[in-house]
Amino acid sequence: MNLQELQSRIDRVDGSYQVLKSSEESVQSAITVLKEDIDLLIKTGEVLKHLLNNMVKDEINRMSGLITYGLKTIFEDQNLTFHPIIGKKNDKVFIELKTANNGVEGEFGSFGGSVAVIESFLLRVICMLKLNLARFMLLDETFASVGSDYIQNTSKMIGELSKKLGLDVLLVTHQPEFQNYANRVYKVHESPDGLSMERLK
């Protein structure tokens, strides 16, 4: 190999080295930009997670306030409060439904079927509003466990929600006390020809 060929080979190697060096600088620059983007995404994710947590807490507090108001409206002789507890499991938010009576805390439904029924009804109303569902509820013996002492207050609360939220409620019941507070009352008669309805009010 003569000197000229050797010089030519050195020039080619040097050219390849310069290309590689230039590529390395481009790659390093791209890595730096990616690291900055990743850092920004992580920080943005933390901010969004914080905002979402606050939004969830605000929504839960509003929900809690409405259900507590409903419980206090109906069960005036008790000191019931509804307070869900927000927790985390496997990095996912979960909500535990709790009720308290005079500071004594219990699970959902711990203070009798009537309390659980009212809480369930109010949770359904909240879901309807949040999901923007049609504002119509068909309740089939929903309040069967509500004692006669609380039917007047329950009826008043349903009427209040109906007016404020534009909610139509059709209640099927064997509890005649509800008739006194309904806007319209129908009695269903069964005969060999089928069912017929008589308007009482």
C-alpha positions in Angstrom: 0.0 0.0 0.0 1.5 3.3 -1.0 1.4 6.6 0.9 -1.4 8.0 -1.2 -3.7 5.0 -0.6 -2.9 5.1 3.1 -3.8 8.8 3.2 -7.0 8.2 1.3 -8.0 5.5 3.8 -7.1 7.8 6.8 -9.3 10.5 5.2 -12.3 8.0 4.9 -11.9 6.9 8.5 -11.6 10.5 9.6 -14.8 11.4 7.6 -16.7 8.4 9.2 -15.5 9.6 12.6 -16.7 13.2 11.9 -20.1 11.8 10.7 -20.4 9.6 13.9 -19.4 12.5 16.1 -22.0 14.7 14.5 -24.6 11.9 14.9 -23.6 11.5 18.5 -24.1 15.2 19.1 -27.6 15.1 17.5 -28.5 12.0 19.5 -27.3 13.7 22.7 -29.3 16.8 21.8 -32.4 14.6 21.1 -31.9 12.8 24.5 -31.7 16.1 26.3 -34.9 17.3 24.7 -36.6 14.0 25.5 -35.5 14.2 29.2 -36.9 17.7 29.4 -40.1 16.5 27.8 -40.4 13.6 30.2 -39.6 15.8 33.2 -42.3 18.3 32.0 -44.8 15.4 31.5 -44.1 14.1 35.0 -44.6 17.5 36.6 -47.8 18.1 34.5 -49.1 14.7 35.5 -48.5 15.5 39.2 -50.4 18.8 38.8 -53.3 17.1 37.0 -53.4 14.4 39.7 -53.5 17.0 42.4 -56.3 18.9 40.6 -58.3 15.8 40.0 -57.9 14.8 43.6 -59.2 18.2 44.7 -62.1 18.0 42.2 -63.0 14.5 43.5 -62.8 15.8 47.1 -65.0 18.8 46.2 -67.6 16.5 44.5 -67.6 14.1 47.4 -68.1 17.0 49.9 -71.0 18.3 47.9 -72.5 14.8 47.7 -71.9 14.3 51.4 -73.6 17.6 52.2 -76.7 16.7 50.1 -77.1 13.3 51.7 -76.6 14.6 55.2 -79.2 17.3 54.5 -81.6 14.6 53.4 -80.9 12.4 56.5 -81.4 15.4 58.9 -84.6 16.4 57.0 -86.2 13.0 57.4 -84.7 11.7 60.7 -85.2 14.9 62.7 -85.0 12.9 66.0 -81.5 11.6 65.2 -78.2 13.2 64.5 -77.2 11.4 61.3 -74.4 12.5 59.0 -73.1 10.9 55.8 -69.3 11.2 55.3 -67.6 9.1 52.6 -63.9 8.4 53.2 -61.6 8.8 50.3 -58.6 6.4 50.2 -56.1 4.9 47.9 -55.5 1.2 47.0 -52.9 0.2 44.4 -52.6 3.9 43.4 -56.3 4.0 42.7 -58.8 6.2 44.5 -61.7 4.4 46.3 -64.5 5.8 48.4 -65.8 4.1 51.5 -69.4 5.1 52.4 -69.8 5.8 56.1 -72.6 7.1 58.3 -72.5 8.4 61.8 -75.1 8.9 64.5 -74.1 11.2 67.4 -70.5 10.6 66.5 -70.8 6.8 66.4 -69.6 5.7 63.0 -70.8 2.7 61.1 -70.7 1.2 57.6 -73.3 2.0 55.0 -76.7 0.8 56.3 -75.4 0.3 59.9 -78.3 2.4 61.3 -81.2 0.5 59.9 -82.8 -0.2 56.6 -84.7 3.1 56.5 -81.4 5.1 56.7 -79.8 3.0 54.0 -82.8 3.3 51.7 -82.8 7.1 52.0 -79.0 7.2 51.3 -79.4 4.9 48.3 -82.3 7.1 46.9 -80.2 10.3 47.3 -77.1 8.6 45.7 -79.3 7.6 42.7 -80.5 11.2 42.4 -76.9 12.5 42.4 -75.9 9.9 39.8 -78.8 11.0 37.6 -77.7 14.6 37.8 -74.0 13.8 37.2 -74.7 11.6 34.2 -77.3 13.9 32.9 -79.9 11.2 32.7 -83.6 11.7 32.1 -85.1 13.2 35.3 -87.6 10.5 35.9 -87.6 7.9 38.7 -89.7 4.8 39.0 -89.6 3.6 42.7 -91.2 0.2 43.3 -91.7 -0.2 47.1 -88.4 1.6 47.6 -89.4 3.1 50.9 -91.1 -0.1 52.3 -88.6 -0.1 55.2 -89.2 3.6 56.1 -91.4 3.7 59.3 -94.7 5.6 59.3 -93.2 8.2 61.6 -90.8 9.3 58.8 -93.2 9.1 55.8 -94.3 12.7 56.0 -90.7 14.0 56.0 -89.7 11.6 53.2 -92.6 12.8 51.1 -91.7 16.4 51.7 -88.1 15.7 50.7 -89.2 14.0 47.5 -91.5 16.9 46.7 -88.7 19.4 47.4 -86.2 17.5 45.2 -88.9 17.2 42.5 -89.5 20.9 42.4 -85.8 22.0 42.6 -84.4 19.5 40.2 -87.4 19.1 37.8 -87.6 15.4 38.8 -90.7 13.3 38.1 -91.1 10.5 40.6 -93.6 7.6 40.2 -93.8 5.7 43.5 -95.5 2.3 43.7 -96.3 1.5 47.3 -98.5 -0.3 49.7 -98.0 2.4 52.3 -101.2 4.5 52.2 -99.6 7.4 54.2 -97.7 8.4 51.1 -101.0 9.3 49.4 -101.5 12.3 51.7 -98.4 14.0 50.2 -98.5 13.0 46.6 -99.5 15.3 43.7 -101.5 12.6 42.0 -102.7 9.2 43.4 -103.8 6.2 41.4 -105.2 2.9 42.7 -104.5 -0.2 40.7 -107.4 -2.7 40.5 -106.9 -6.3 39.3 -109.7 -8.1 37.6 -110.1 -11.1 35.2 -109.9 -8.5 32.4 -106.6 -7.2 33.5 -105.4 -4.2 35.5 -107.3 -0.9 35.6 -106.3 2.4 37.3 -108.6 4.6 39.3 -107.5 8.2 40.0 -108.0 9.1 43.6 -106.3 12.5 43.8 
